[in-house]
Amino acid sequence: MSFRTAPGAHGTALVYGPGDLARCLDLYADPRCPFCRRMEVGLGPVFRRLADEGRFVLRYHFATFLDGRLGGEGSHRAVNALRGAADVGQGAFLDYLHVLYTRQPDESTDTFADPDFLLDAAGEVPALRGADFDHVVRGFTHRAWVDRVQADFADSGVTGTPTVLRDGTPLTVLDASGKALRPKVFLAQLH
């Protein structure tokens, strides 16, 4: 599967999955958000399986608002790297997203702003090792696109992350304590 952007104001959603874009899960996340980490680590494989089975297409809408609140540019740089991974392929993108969240530093640090950290994480995704991806990460190649990503997030009406929508209807991904739902509980919402 190759990289696609979702329809929208600026084509800023990164898409995973074959099939009809009418059956979508829209996932909103900021790379520095610890609750997004919980969602991805706990439910990311479930989302991927749903797409691989052809039940849904995943549209990832990233945000970078934590950079503004906490200082730095880690979310911006991580989203740039995720776009570079998506340019390589959908599988590389989802693999890299999962690696970044499993390695996510404390949100108050700006570790994702360090290209060496992002490239070290990419070492876990063989398809990303090479001069082209390194250039994207070190050169912040998609900076203007990342700015459009945040603008689209701000215009989306979504007020926080993580948020997952099915056909515009919010789905619960975290329990009352802020932990990811068990997969069975999440999947029950889709029936």
C-alpha positions as CSV (number, residue, x, y, z in Angstrom):
1,M,0.0,0.0,0.0
2,S,1.3,3.4,-0.8
3,F,0.9,6.7,0.9
4,R,-2.3,8.6,0.5
5,T,-3.7,11.7,2.1
6,A,-7.4,12.0,3.0
7,P,-9.7,14.4,1.4
8,G,-9.9,17.7,3.2
9,A,-8.9,21.3,3.2
10,H,-5.2,20.5,2.8
11,G,-4.9,16.7,2.5
12,T,-3.3,16.5,5.9
13,A,-4.6,13.1,7.2
14,L,-2.3,10.2,6.8
15,V,-4.3,7.2,5.6
16,Y,-3.8,3.5,6.2
17,G,-5.9,0.7,4.6
18,P,-7.4,-0.3,1.4
19,G,-10.9,0.2,0.3
20,D,-13.7,2.6,0.6
21,L,-12.9,5.9,2.4
22,A,-16.6,6.0,3.4
23,R,-15.9,3.5,6.2
24,C,-13.3,5.4,8.2
25,L,-12.0,5.7,11.7
26,D,-10.6,9.2,12.1
27,L,-7.9,9.2,14.8
28,Y,-6.7,12.5,16.3
29,A,-3.4,12.5,18.2
30,D,-0.4,14.6,19.2
31,P,2.9,12.8,19.3
32,R,3.8,14.2,22.7
33,C,0.4,13.3,24.3
34,P,0.8,10.6,26.9
35,F,-2.9,9.6,26.6
36,C,-2.3,9.2,22.9
37,R,0.5,6.8,23.7
38,R,-1.8,4.8,25.9
39,M,-4.3,4.6,23.0
40,E,-1.7,3.6,20.4
41,V,0.1,1.0,22.6
42,G,-3.2,-0.5,23.8
43,L,-5.3,-0.2,20.7
44,G,-3.0,0.5,17.7
45,P,-2.8,-3.2,16.7
46,V,-6.6,-3.4,16.9
47,F,-6.9,-0.4,14.6
48,R,-4.4,-1.9,12.1
49,R,-6.2,-5.3,12.1
50,L,-9.5,-3.5,11.4
51,A,-7.9,-1.9,8.3
52,D,-6.1,-5.0,7.2
53,E,-9.4,-6.9,7.3
54,G,-11.0,-4.2,5.1
55,R,-13.5,-3.1,7.7
56,F,-12.3,0.5,8.0
57,V,-9.8,2.9,6.6
58,L,-7.7,4.7,9.2
59,R,-7.2,8.4,8.8
60,Y,-4.7,9.9,11.2
61,H,-5.1,13.6,12.0
62,F,-2.1,14.8,13.9
63,A,-1.8,17.8,16.2
64,T,1.1,19.8,17.4
65,F,-0.5,21.9,20.1
66,L,1.6,20.5,22.9
67,D,4.6,22.3,21.4
68,G,2.9,25.6,21.9
69,R,1.8,24.7,25.4
70,L,5.0,23.1,26.6
71,G,7.6,24.7,24.4
72,G,9.8,23.2,21.7
73,E,9.0,21.6,18.4
74,G,9.0,17.8,19.2
75,S,5.5,17.3,18.0
76,H,6.2,19.2,14.8
77,R,9.3,17.2,14.1
78,A,7.7,13.9,14.9
79,V,4.8,14.6,12.5
80,N,7.3,15.6,9.9
81,A,9.0,12.2,10.4
82,L,5.7,10.4,10.3
83,R,4.9,12.0,6.9
84,G,8.3,10.9,5.7
85,A,7.5,7.3,6.9
86,A,4.1,7.5,5.1
87,D,5.9,8.5,1.9
88,V,7.8,5.2,2.1
89,G,4.6,3.2,2.6
90,Q,1.5,2.7,4.8
91,G,3.1,-0.2,6.7
92,A,6.3,1.8,7.4
93,F,4.1,4.7,8.7
94,L,2.1,2.6,11.1
95,D,5.2,0.7,12.3
96,Y,7.0,3.9,12.9
97,L,4.0,5.5,14.7
98,H,3.9,2.5,17.1
99,V,7.7,2.7,17.7
100,L,7.4,6.5,18.4
101,Y,4.7,6.0,20.9
102,T,6.4,3.0,22.6
103,R,9.5,5.2,23.0
104,Q,7.6,8.4,23.8
105,P,9.5,10.6,26.3
106,D,7.8,12.5,29.1
107,E,5.6,15.2,27.4
108,S,7.4,17.9,29.3
109,T,10.7,17.1,27.5
110,D,11.3,17.9,23.8
111,T,13.1,14.8,22.9
112,F,11.2,14.3,19.6
113,A,12.8,17.6,18.4
114,D,16.1,15.7,18.2
115,P,16.6,14.2,14.7
116,D,19.0,11.6,16.2
117,F,16.3,10.3,18.5
118,L,13.8,10.1,15.6
119,L,16.3,8.3,13.4
120,D,17.3,5.9,16.1
121,A,13.6,5.0,16.5
122,A,13.4,4.5,12.8
123,G,16.1,1.9,13.1
124,E,13.3,-0.4,14.3
125,V,11.5,0.0,10.9
126,P,13.9,-1.5,8.3
127,A,12.1,0.3,5.4
128,L,13.0,3.6,6.8
129,R,16.7,3.2,7.0
130,G,18.3,5.2,4.2
131,A,19.4,8.5,3.0
132,D,16.0,9.7,1.8
133,F,14.3,9.3,5.2
134,D,17.3,10.7,7.0
135,H,17.1,13.8,4.7
136,V,13.4,14.3,5.6
137,V,14.0,14.0,9.3
138,R,17.2,16.1,9.5
139,G,16.0,18.7,6.9
140,F,12.5,19.1,8.4
141,T,11.3,18.6,4.8
142,H,7.6,18.7,5.5
143,R,7.6,21.8,7.8
144,A,4.9,23.7,5.7
145,W,2.7,20.6,5.6
146,V,3.0,20.1,9.3
147,D,1.8,23.7,9.8
148,R,-1.2,22.9,7.7
149,V,-1.8,19.7,9.8
150,Q,-2.1,21.8,12.9
151,A,-4.3,24.4,11.2
152,D,-6.6,21.6,10.0
153,F,-6.7,20.1,13.5
154,A,-7.5,23.5,15.0
155,D,-10.4,23.9,12.4
156,S,-11.7,20.3,13.0
157,G,-13.8,21.0,16.1
158,V,-11.9,18.3,18.0
159,T,-11.0,19.7,21.3
160,G,-8.5,17.2,22.6
161,T,-6.4,14.1,22.0
162,P,-6.8,11.3,21.7
163,T,-10.1,11.3,19.8
164,V,-11.4,8.6,17.5
165,L,-14.5,9.2,15.4
166,R,-16.5,6.6,13.4
167,D,-18.5,8.4,10.8
168,G,-18.3,11.6,12.9
169,T,-19.4,9.8,16.1
170,P,-16.9,9.7,19.0
171,L,-15.8,6.3,20.2
172,T,-14.4,5.7,23.6
173,V,-10.7,4.7,23.6
174,L,-9.7,5.4,27.2
175,D,-11.4,4.3,30.4
176,A,-12.2,6.6,33.3
177,S,-8.7,6.1,34.7
178,G,-7.1,7.2,31.4
179,K,-6.0,3.7,30.4
180,A,-6.7,2.2,26.9
181,L,-9.8,0.2,26.8
182,R,-9.4,-3.5,26.5
183,P,-9.7,-4.4,22.8
184,K,-12.9,-6.4,23.3
185,V,-14.6,-3.4,25.0
186,F,-13.5,-1.1,22.2
187,L,-14.6,-3.5,19.4
188,A,-18.1,-3.8,21.0
189,Q,-18.7,-0.1,20.0
190,L,-18.3,-1.1,16.3
191,H,-21.2,-3.5,16.2
